Amino acid sequence: MRKSDNINTMEFRKERMASLIKDIASSFLKLKGGSGVLISATRVGISRDFKNVTVFVSVFPEDKESDVINALKNKNWELKNYTKKQLKMKFLPQFKFEIDKEEKARQRMEKILNEEE
């Protein structure tokens, strides 16, 4: 096996894992999300060693972001247990939640472009 094949296999595995964890996190957020607040998992970042996962979220209304992030920080363990039931892995990663600043920037850019039309 060539080195490039190994890199491609690892990237494929990482992308597949990110997709699965994003789906699981989205399902978890639907179950555990607060009332009157919309929380969406927008993307997932996975460390090279697969030991740490960052779930990036968007929150509506935006003024609830800090409250939601603080609440989600207390649910990291719940997400890990929820993931354990959904995904068969030898070692589960550590989870953390962050606001998706890239998504917010994209939304701002989209709004600016729509205003110009």
N, C-alpha and C positions, 0 to 999 in steps of 0.2 A: 504494500500500500504506500503510495506516494504521500509526501507531507501535505500537499495541496488537497488530496482526497480526505485526509484526516481533518484538516481545517474545515472543509466543506461539510463533513459529517457532523462536526461539533457545532457549526453554525446552524445546520438544519435541526439538530437536537435542541439547541437553545431557542430557536424560533418556535419550534413545536411546543416546547415546555412553556414559553411565554404565552402562547395562544391558549393553551389549556388552563394555565393559572389565571389568565385574564377572564376566561369564561367562568371559572370557579369563583373568583373574586367578585365578578358582576352578580352572580347568583347570591353570594353571601351578602353583598350590599343591599340587594332587594329584600332579603330577609331581615337584616339588622339595621337598615337605614332608618333615620329619624323621620317622624311625620312632618309634613310641610316642607321637606327638603328633598331635592332630587340629587342623588349621588351616583355618578357614573364612573366606572373604571375605564380610563381612556387608553392606557397602555401599561406594560409591565417591563421593568428593567431587571435583568438577572446578572449577578456577578459571574465572573469567568469560572469560578469553582462551584457554581450552583448552590452556594450556601446562603446567599442573601438575595431577597427579592424585594423590589420596590414597586408597589402598586400605585400608579399615578391616577388621581381622581379629579373630576371636575364636580363642582358643587353649585347648585342653583337653589336659592338666591346666593349671590357671591358674598353678601355680608355675613353669611353663616359659615364661611370657610374655616375660620379658626376654631369655632365650636365643634364643627364636624371632625376636623383633624385631631383635636384633643380627644374627642370621643373614640375615634378610630384607633388612636394609639393605645387605648385601653382594651381594644378588641383584637390586638395582634394574636394573642393566644387562641382566641375563639376562631379566628381565621385559620390558624395552623391546624386546630382540631377538625374544623370543617373540611379543610383540604385533605387531611389524612383519610377521611371517610370517602372522599371523591376520587382521590388519586393514589394509586399504589406505588409508593417510592420507598426505597430503603432508608434514605435520609431526607427529612423535610427541611426546607430552607427556613431561615428567619425572615419574617415579613415586617415591612414598614409601609406606611402610607404617606404620600406627599401630594400636594396640589400640583396639577400638571400645568406648569407655566408655559410650556410650548403650545398647549391647546388654547390657553388664554390669549397668547400672542396671535395665533392663527385666527381666532374669533375676532380679535381687534382688527386685524388686517382685512378680513372678510367684510367687516362692517364699514371700514374706510373705503374699500373698493365698491361696495354697494351704494355708498353715499355719492360717489362720483358719477354713477350712471344716471 
